[in-house]
Amino acid sequence: METKKNIETADERIPSDETIVYIAPTNANITSRNTNKPELRVGVIVITNKNIYISHSALWEKGQSVFSVAELELVSYKATGMGGARLELTLSNVTIDFLIGYGKRLAEQLYEDVNKLRMNKDDTMQQKTASSADELREYKLLLDDGIITQEEFEAKKKQLLGL
């Protein structure tokens, strides 16, 4: 009963602009790249199109860890002998490892869905870069036509390139 309540509470806290990909009770290991020491988080994991939330509670601690899908670098999947799998999410600063114990088919689907999130993130970054280059070309034409000054062009160039 407590698990169901925890899942409902986690679901209610997700921002309305995020789509839930996966939500389940978990025993997740979160390992910081700085320490390589895993920290066990017992609670609920929620994976959305934008973030990974791990709500946890223990006798001594309650809290929530939030990780951006934009930092997702690698998704690994390993089937277990009990029909489930372990999913490992490697982000820029941590690794999240958790058991999916609901059957091989669901585990494989989750692996594919989270991998798509990672790939979409890469596609979005490439689209943003291409869009910035196109916009910079337009500003160069405005400069060449004398519509904007060199200073205005340089300021826009710095803004678009993030300098």
VOBA-1610 file (N, C-alpha, C; in pm, whole numbers, padded with zeros to 5 digits, always signed):
BEGIN
Met+00082-00119+00000Met+00000+00000+00000Met+00087+00126+00000Glu+00196+00122+00077Glu+00288+00236+00085Glu+00351+00265-00051Thr+00386+00159-00126Thr+00447+00175-00257Thr+00351+00246-00352Lys+00224+00204-00353Lys+00124+00267-00439Lys+00111+00416-00406Lys+00108+00449-00279Lys+00098+00589-00237Lys+00221+00667-00283Asn+00339+00608-00270Asn+00462+00674-00314Asn+00461+00701-00465Ile+00411+00606-00542Ile+00403+00623-00688Ile+00304+00734-00722Glu+00189+00735-00656Glu+00090+00840-00681Glu+00145+00978-00645Thr+00214+00988-00534Thr+00273+01115-00492Thr+00378+01160-00593Ala+00463+01069-00638Ala+00566+01103-00737Ala+00501+01149-00866Asp+00396+01080-00909Asp+00325+01114-01032Asp+00266+01255-01023Glu+00210+01291-00909Glu+00148+01422-00890Glu+00250+01535-00893Arg+00373+01506-00858Arg+00477+01609-00849Arg+00547+01638-00982Ile+00522+01558-01082Ile+00587+01577-01212Ile+00524+01699-01280Pro+00607+01792-01330Pro+00554+01910-01399Pro+00467+01870-01518Ser+00364+01950-01544Ser+00267+01917-01648Ser+00327+01918-01789Asp+00440+01982-01809Asp+00502+01985-01943Asp+00594+01865-01968Glu+00597+01770-01873Glu+00679+01650-01891Glu+00591+01528-01911Thr+00637+01437-01994Thr+00565+01313-02023Thr+00637+01197-01954Ile+00562+01121-01874Ile+00621+01008-01803Ile+00644+00892-01899Val+00768+00842-01899Val+00806+00727-01980Val+00803+00601-01894Tyr+00839+00616-01765Tyr+00848+00501-01675Tyr+00833+00549-01533Ile+00758+00473-01453Ile+00745+00502-01311Ile+00728+00369-01238Ala+00808+00348-01133Ala+00801+00221-01060Ala+00879+00233-00929Pro+00848+00144-00835Pro+00932+00137-00714Pro+01073+00093-00755Thr+01171+00135-00678Thr+01308+00100-00716Thr+01401+00092-00597Asn+01506+00018-00616Asn+01626+00022-00533Asn+01735+00065-00629Ala+01755+00194-00643Ala+01853+00245-00740Ala+01986+00273-00672Asn+02092+00238-00742Asn+02226+00276-00699Asn+02267+00398-00780Ile+02304+00505-00710Ile+02352+00626-00776Ile+02500+00638-00743Thr+02582+00635-00846Thr+02727+00640-00827Thr+02782+00767-00890Ser+02842+00851-00808Ser+02905+00972-00857Ser+03036+00937-00925Arg+03065+01002-01035Arg+03191+00975-01104Arg+03311+01020-01021Asn+03289+01113-00929Asn+03399+01161-00844Asn+03441+01059-00741Thr+03345+00982-00687Thr+03377+00892-00576Thr+03375+00745-00615Asn+03299+00709-00719Asn+03279+00570-00758Asn+03221+00486-00645Lys+03156+00552-00549Lys+03094+00482-00438Lys+02942+00489-00455Pro+02876+00374-00479Pro+02731+00376-00500Pro+02655+00410-00372Glu+02548+00489-00390Glu+02458+00520-00280Glu+02322+00459-00314Leu+02272+00374-00228Leu+02144+00308-00250Leu+02030+00405-00220Arg+01935+00415-00312Arg+01815+00496-00295Arg+01694+00403-00309Val+01622+00385-00200Val+01503+00300-00200Val+01382+00391-00209Gly+01302+00372-00312Gly+01185+00458-00330Gly+01120+00438-00464Val+01103+00549-00537Val+01035+00546-00666Val+01123+00617-00769Ile+01132+00558-00889Ile+01201+00622-00999Ile+01096+00663-01103Val+01112+00785-01153Val+01026+00836-01259Val+01117+00887-01370Ile+01097+00836-01490Ile+01172+00885-01605Ile+01073+00955-01695Thr+01101+01083-01725Thr+01016+01160-01814Thr+01097+01196-01939Asn+01034+01266-02029Asn+01104+01309-02149Asn+01211+01415-02119Lys+01210+01472-01997Lys+01306+01578-01963Lys+01397+01544-01845Asn+01348+01465-01750Asn+01423+01442-01626Asn+01410+01299-01577Ile+01502+01263-01487Ile+01495+01137-01414Ile+01484+01175-01267Tyr+01375+01134-01204Tyr+01350+01165-01063Tyr+01363+01037-00982Ile+01432+01047-00871Ile+01438+00934-00778Ile+01397+00988-00642Ser+01273+00953-00601Ser+01225+00990-00468Ser+01261+00876-00376His+01320+00909-00263His+01366+00803-00173His+01331+00837-00029Ser+01319+00732+00048Ser+01296+00752+00191Ser+01357+00635+00267Ala+01410+00668+00379Ala+01465+00570+00471Ala+01439+00625+00611Leu+01471+00549+00709Leu+01448+00595+00846Leu+01518+00727+00875Trp+01634+00746+00817Trp+01717+00862+00847Trp+01708+00974+00744Glu+01643+00948+00628Glu+01649+01047+00521Glu+01531+01033+00426Lys+01480+01147+00381Lys+01381+01151+00273Lys+01425+01259+00176Gly+01400+01236+00050Gly+01439+01339-00046Gly+01412+01296-00189Gln+01456+01382-00280Gln+01440+01354-00421Gln+01566+01399-00494Ser+01613+01313-00581Ser+01725+01347-00668Ser+01669+01366-00807Val+01715+01471-00875Val+01666+01501-01010Val+01787+01510-01103Phe+01777+01441-01216Phe+01884+01440-01315Phe+01823+01473-01451Ser+01888+01557-01527Ser+01838+01598-01657Ser+01868+01492-01763Val+01768+01464-01845Val+01786+01371-01957Val+01888+01429-02056Ala+01902+01561-02058Ala+02001+01625-02146Ala+02143+01580-02114Glu+02167+01531-01992Glu+02300+01485-01953Glu+02320+01336-01978Leu+02219+01269-02031Leu+02225+01125-02055Leu+02323+01094-02168Glu+02427+01017-02136Glu+02532+00983-02233Glu+02522+00841-02286Leu+02477+00748-02200Leu+02477+00607-02238Leu+02367+00533-02163Val+02303+00440-02230Val+02202+00353-02168Val+02249+00210-02189Ser+02261+00135-02079Ser+02304-00005-02087Ser+02194-00094-02029Tyr+02185-00213-02083Tyr+02080-00307-02046Tyr+02143-00444-02026Lys+02105-00510-01916Lys+02154-00646-01893Lys+02040-00729-01836Ala+02003-00835-01908Ala+01897-00923-01863Ala+01942-00999-01739Thr+01847-01022-01648Thr+01875-01101-01529Thr+01812-01238-01547Gly+01848-01329-01462Gly+01795-01465-01472Gly+01651-01477-01427Met+01594-01370-01371Met+01459-01379-01317Met+01355-01314-01408Gly+01388-01294-01535Gly+01290-01240-01628Gly+01289-01089-01637Gly+01368-01022-01558Gly+01376-00876-01563Gly+01510-00834-01621Ala+01554-00717-01580Ala+01681-00667-01628Ala+01730-00556-01536Arg+01856-00523-01554Arg+01914-00406-01488Arg+01936-00303-01597Leu+01897-00180-01568Leu+01920-00071-01660Leu+02022+00021-01596Glu+02121+00061-01672Glu+02222+00152-01622Glu+02220+00277-01709Leu+02198+00392-01645Leu+02194+00520-01713Leu+02320+00597-01676Thr+02402+00626-01774Thr+02524+00701-01750Thr+02501+00846-01791Leu+02512+00935-01693Leu+02496+01077-01717Leu+02632+01143-01705Ser+02638+01273-01725Ser+02768+01341-01723Ser+02839+01330-01589Asn+02764+01323-01477Asn+02831+01321-01346Asn+02797+01201-01258Val+02698+01122-01296Val+02660+01005-01217Val+02619+00889-01306Thr+02615+00771-01245Thr+02557+00653-01308Thr+02443+00607-01220Ile+02328+00578-01280Ile+02211+00529-01208Ile+02187+00386-01256Asp+02184+00293-01162Asp+02168+00151-01193Asp+02049+00101-01114Phe+01950+00041-01184Phe+01833-00009-01112Phe+01776-00132-01180Leu+01705-00212-01101Leu+01645-00336-01146Leu+01505-00310-01200Ile+01477-00368-01316Ile+01342-00366-01372Ile+01294-00510-01361Gly+01207-00538-01267Gly+01168-00675-01240Gly+01032-00714-01292Tyr+00990-00657-01404Tyr+00854-00681-01452Tyr+00850-00758-01583Gly+00952-00834-01611Gly+00952-00915-01732Gly+01045-00860-01838Lys+01095-00950-01918Lys+01194-00915-02018Lys+01140-00817-02122Arg+01017-00835-02166Arg+00960-00749-02271Arg+00953-00603-02224Leu+00905-00581-02102Leu+00897-00445-02049Leu+01036-00384-02033Ala+01130-00465-01987Ala+01267-00417-01970Ala+01328-00376-02103Glu+01306-00456-02206Glu+01358-00422-02339Glu+01293-00296-02393Gln+01161-00281-02370Gln+01090-00162-02416Gln+01140-00036-02346Leu+01163-00047-02215Leu+01215+00067-02141Leu+01354+00105-02191Tyr+01437+00006-02215Tyr+01570+00032-02270Tyr+01559+00110-02401Glu+01471+00065-02490Glu+01452+00134-02618Glu+01399+00275-02599Asp+01301+00292-02510Asp+01241+00424-02487Asp+01343+00523-02430Val+01422+00480-02334Val+01521+00570-02274Val+01633+00599-02374Asn+01669+00502-02453Asn+01770+00525-02557Asn+01719+00626-02659Lys+01590+00622-02691Lys+01531+00721-02782Lys+01539+00861-02722Leu+01516+00872-02591Leu+01529+01002-02525Leu+01671+01054-02544Arg+01769+00966-02526Arg+01909+01006-02542Arg+01935+01049-02686Met+01885+00974-02782Met+01907+01006-02923Met+01835+01135-02962Asn+01713+01155-02912Asn+01639+01278-02940Asn+01712+01398-02886Lys+01775+01383-02772Lys+01854+01491-02714Lys+01966+01529-02810Asp+02032+01430-02866Asp+02141+01456-02960Asp+02087+01522-03087Asp+01972+01474-03137Asp+01910+01534-03255Asp+01872+01679-03230Thr+01818+01708-03110Thr+01778+01844-03075Thr+01900+01935-03074Met+02012+01887-03019Met+02135+01967-03015Met+02183+01995-03158Gln+02176+01896-03246Gln+02219+01915-03384Gln+02127+02014-03456Gln+01996+02005-03432Gln+01901+02097-03492Gln+01926+02239-03444Lys+01955+02255-03315Lys+01981+02387-03259Lys+02107+02447-03323Thr+02211+02366-03340Thr+02335+02412-03402Thr+02310+02454-03546Ala+02234+02372-03621Ala+02203+02405-03760Ala+02120+02532-03768Ser+02025+02546-03677Ser+01940+02665-03673Ser+02023+02790-03646Ser+02119+02782-03554Ser+02206+02895-03522Ser+02291+02934-03642Ala+02342+02835-03714Ala+02423+02863-03833Ala+02340+02931-03941Asp+02216+02885-03960Asp+02127+02948-04058Asp+02097+03092-04020Glu+02071+03114-03892Glu+02041+03249-03845Glu+02163+03340-03861Leu+02281+03286-03835Leu+02403+03365-03850Leu+02423+03404-03997Arg+02393+03314-04089Arg+02402+03346-04232Arg+02308+03460-04269Glu+02187+03458-04213Glu+02090+03566-04240Glu+02144+03700-04190Tyr+02205+03700-04071Tyr+02261+03824-04018Tyr+02380+03871-04101Lys+02456+03777-04156Lys+02569+03814-04243Lys+02516+03883-04368Leu+02407+03834-04424Leu+02346+03899-04540Leu+02299+04040-04506Leu+02240+04056-04386Leu+02197+04189-04342Leu+02317+04283-04329Leu+02428+04230-04279Leu+02551+04310-04268Leu+02602+04349-04406Asp+02609+04251-04496Asp+02657+04277-04632Asp+02570+04378-04705Asp+02440+04379-04677Asp+02348+04473-04741Asp+02346+04609-04671Gly+02421+04622-04562Gly+02429+04749-04491Gly+02310+04778-04401Ile+02230+04677-04371Ile+02110+04695-04288Ile+02147+04698-04140Ile+02249+04621-04101Ile+02300+04625-03964Ile+02448+04660-03966Thr+02497+04706-03853Thr+02638+04744-03842Thr+02723+04622-03809Gln+02855+04638-03822Gln+02949+04531-03788Gln+02936+04496-03640Glu+02918+04598-03555Glu+02904+04575-03410Glu+02779+04493-03380Glu+02669+04524-03447Glu+02544+04450-03426Glu+02561+04304-03471Phe+02631+04286-03584Phe+02656+04151-03633Phe+02743+04073-03534Glu+02850+04135-03485Glu+02939+04067-03390Glu+02867+04031-03260Ala+02779+04121-03213Ala+02703+04093-03090Ala+02610+03974-03111Lys+02543+03971-03225Lys+02451+03859-03255Lys+02530+03729-03274Lys+02644+03739-03337Lys+02729+03621-03358Lys+02772+03561-03223Lys+02814+03646-03130Lys+02853+03599-02997Lys+02735+03533-02926Gln+02616+03594-02940Gln+02497+03539-02875Gln+02464+03401-02933Leu+02463+03388-03064Leu+02427+03262-03128Leu+02530+03152-03103Leu+02657+03189-03093Leu+02761+03089-03072Leu+02788+03064-02923Gly+02719+03139-02837Gly+02734+03120-02694Gly+02870+03164-02642Leu+02926+03265-02703Leu+03059+03314-02661Leu+03048+03425-02560
//
